[in-house]
Amino acid sequence: MIKTCGRCKKQFKIITEEKKFLDKMSLPDPVNCPNCRHELRMEQRNDRQFYKYPCAKCGQEMVTTVNPKKGYTVYCLKCYADFRANVDLTKV
């Protein structure tokens, strides 16, 4: 399937395997080309600032690049591993 990128206006192809995955996960078709999607992800990264942030589960203070003012749920490594172990990814 050929689509036009909503950002750079170049054409890009959605390959059959990608389309099957998107349909299986009930995700919409991408509106931006792979390069623009990558650029958008990189714009959201924070490589330079670190914050002290408590784990949402155990309260252990840790250092992360997530700004506490944004209100994201952040787990320490142990709690995140426990969380992931209990998530059934086939139902996501």
Secondary structure, 3 states (H helix, E strand, C coil): CEEECCCCCCEEECCHHHHHHHHHCCCCCCCCCHHHHHHHHHHCCCCCCCEEEECCCCCCEEEECCCHHHCCCCCCHHHHHHHHHCCCHHHC
